Amino acid sequence: MRLAAPSVLPPLSGLDARDAGEAFVPRGISTFEEAGLETALLEGLVLKFLFNTGQSSGRRIAAELGLPFGPFPEYLRQLKNAQILTYANTVTAGDFVYSLTDVGRARARSYLDECSYVGTAPVPFDDYLDSVAAQTIVNEHPKEDDLRRAFEDLLISEQTFGMLGPAINSGRGLFLYGFPGNGKTSIAERITLCFGTSVWIPRVLCIEGQLVKLFDPANHEEMPRRSAGGLLDSSDYDRRWVHIKRPTIVAGGELRMEDLEIRFDPITKLSEAPLQLKSNLGSFLIDDFGRQRMQPVELLNRWIVPLEKRYDFLSLANGKKVRVPFDQLIIFSTNLEPRQLVDEAFLRRIPYKIHAVDPTEAEFRQMIHIFAPRLGFEAVDADAVDYLINAHYRRAKRPFRCCQPRDLLLQVRNYCVYNDLPLVMKPEYFDFAVKNYFTVM
C-alpha cells in the first residue's frame, strides 16, 4: 500500500489532491482514457443498460454510468456504424435515443452471462490505492480538542478519556472491555469522528478485471459533495465516486470468517468487498468479541499481518490474490477481560486495552439531566431521581450502567404518552420502568 502525507501526495491517476484537511476530491474526467476504462468493459456496461431499459438517450446512458457526456456521441456513433445500436429518436442537438439491434442484443446477452452488473462504471484499483494514501488515518493525529468535539454528546470518565487519546493516535487496534451498557459501541462510533468527518470512495472497483462493489448503503452514509469552496457541481468531480461520512463498520456475534473475504455471487457474477475493505479510512468495530461462531484466536490469527503491516491479502473469484490497504482503526469490544479470550502474544499486537467502567452516582445523575430534555421532559424532578437511586440501586445493590438513564427515561416517557399523562418524573413512574426494565436481567 502506498502512503503519503496529504501535503506531499503522489501523482494521482484521475485524482486531484485538494484541501489537505479533506485529503482530496476525485477530479472530474473528460475522456474514457482518463477514466481508465477498457473498451470491452465500457461496451458491456452500455449494451447491458440498453438491454434492460429498451432504449435511452446518450445523456441518460452517461449519467447511469457516472461518466461525462462529452465522448459519448462519437462513441455511440461508432457502435451504430458497427450495427450494434440504432437511432430510435432525436432528443436534442448532438444526442439521440438509442436502442439495440439484433446483433447488439446478442452481444448484450453475452456480456450479461459474464456479469449481470449494470450501473456506475468501476474505478481502477490503482486510483483507489492512491485515494486511500491521500486520506489515510495514519496521517491524522487528533488532539484533545478534536476528541472533545467528537465526544461532546457522550459522557465518559476523564480517566477513560485520557487513555483514548493516545490509543486513537496510534492508529492501531484497541480493546474496549467492560460490562454491557457502558457505552463501548458508542465510544467506538465516535472514535471515527476524531479522524475527520468525510472521505471519498469509489462505488465499484475494477481489480484485475473483476468488478467488486465497495459502496454499501447499509454501512456507508452518503454526504453532500463538498470541497473547501463549498458544494461541488457535478462537473467538478468524478461521479463514479461517492462522498461519505467516515465509516464505522460494526460486526457482532453474527460475524463469520467468510465476511472477511471478497464474496462472489455465482448468479450475478459480481463480487462484494469484505467488511474490512468497506471500513477503510474509518473504524472497524468487532462487537461482542468472543461470541462469534469461530474461536477468538482464529479471528485474531486473521488480523496478525494486517494489524502490523497495514495491508491485507484477498482472493478474487479468478483465484488471483491481491494486496489491499488495511487502513482503519480496528476495535474489539467485549464484555470479558481480554486475557480471558487470548494469550499474551496476541494482546501485544493490540497495544491498548481500555476499560469502559461503570459510571459513578454523580455521572448517573448527570446523564439523567442530559437525556431528560432530549426525550421531552421539561424538568428533572430531583426528588423522583433520589427515589430511583435509593429504592432501586442502593437498596438493591444494583450497579449503575451508562445506558440506564436513557433507557429508564424512555420507559417513563412511553408510559406517560400512552396514558395521556404530563411528561414528568414521579416515583411510581420509575417503579413501573424498573419493573419492566430489570425483570429479565
C-alpha positions, 0 to 999 in steps of 0.5 A, a space after each residue: 500500500 502506498 502512503 503519503 502525507 496529504 501535503 506531499 501526495 503522489 501523482 494521482 491517476 484521475 485524482 486531484 489532491 485538494 484541501 489537505 484537511 479533506 485529503 482530496 476530491 476525485 477530479 472530474 474526467 473528460 475522456 474514457 482514457 482518463 477514466 481508465 476504462 477498457 473498451 470491452 468493459 465500457 461496451 458491456 456496461 452500455 449494451 447491458 443498460 440498453 438491454 434492460 431499459 429498451 432504449 435511452 438517450 446518450 445523456 441518460 446512458 452517461 449519467 447511469 454510468 457516472 461518466 461525462 457526456 462529452 465522448 459519448 456521441 462519437 462513441 455511440 456513433 461508432 457502435 451504430 456504424 458497427 450495427 450494434 445500436 440504432 437511432 430510435 429518436 432525436 432528443 436534442 442537438 448532438 444526442 439521440 435515443 438509442 436502442 439495440 439491434 439484433 446483433 447488439 442484443 446478442 452481444 448484450 446477452 453475452 456480456 450479461 452471462 459474464 456479469 449481470 452488473 449494470 450501473 456506475 462504471 468501476 474505478 481502477 484499483 490503482 486510483 483507489 490505492 492512491 485515494 486511500 494514501 491521500 486520506 489515510 488515518 495514519 496521517 491524522 493525529 487528533 488532539 484533545 480538542 478534536 476528541 472533545 468535539 467528537 465526544 461532546 454528546 457522550 459522557 465518559 470518565 476523564 480517566 477513560 478519556 485520557 487513555 483514548 487519546 493516545 490509543 486513537 493516535 496510534 492508529 492501531 487496534 484497541 480493546 474496549 472491555 467492560 460490562 454491557 451498557 457502558 457505552 463501548 459501541 458508542 465510544 467506538 462510533 465516535 472514535 471515527 469522528 476524531 479522524 475527520 468527518 468525510 472521505 471519498 470512495 469509489 462505488 465499484 472497483 475494477 481489480 484485475 478485471 473483476 468488478 467488486 462493489 465497495 459502496 454499501 448503503 447499509 454501512 456507508 452514509 452518503 454526504 453532500 459533495 463538498 470541497 473547501 469552496 463549498 458544494 461541488 457541481 457535478 462537473 467538478 468531480 468524478 461521479 463514479 465516486 461517492 462522498 461519505 461520512 467516515 465509516 464505522 463498520 460494526 460486526 457482532 456475534 453474527 460475524 463469520 470468517 467468510 465476511 472477511 473475504 471478497 464474496 462472489 455471487 455465482 448468479 450475478 457474477 459480481 463480487 462484494 468487498 469484505 467488511 474490512 475493505 468497506 471500513 477503510 479510512 474509518 473504524 472497524 468495530 468487532 462487537 461482542 468479541 468472543 461470541 462469534 461462531 469461530 474461536 477468538 484466536 482464529 479471528 485474531 490469527 486473521 488480523 496478525 499481518 494486517 494489524 502490523 503491516 497495514 495491508 491485507 491479502 484477498 482472493 478474487 473469484 479468478 483465484 488471483 490474490 491481491 494486496 489491499 490497504 488495511 487502513 482503519 482503526 480496528 476495535 474489539 469490544 467485549 464484555 470479558 477481560 481480554 486475557 480471558 479470550 487470548 494469550 499474551 502474544 496476541 494482546 501485544 499486537 493490540 497495544 491498548 486495552 481500555 476499560 469502559 467502567 461503570 459510571 459513578 452516582 454523580 455521572 448517573 445523575 448527570 446523564 439523567 439531566 442530559 437525556 431528560 430534555 432530549 426525550 421531552 421532559 421539561 424538568 428533572 424532578 430531583 426528588 423522583 431521581 433520589 427515589 430511583 437511586 435509593 429504592 432501586 440501586 442502593 437498596 438493591 445493590 444494583 450497579 449503575 450502567 451508562 445506558 440506564 438513564 436513557 433507557 429508564 427515561 424512555 420507559 417513563 416517557 412511553 408510559 406517560 404518552 400512552 396514558 395521556 399523562 404530563 411528561 414528568 418524573 414521579 416515583 411510581 413512574 420509575 417503579 413501573 420502568 424498573 419493573 419492566 426494565 430489570 425483570 429479565 436481567 
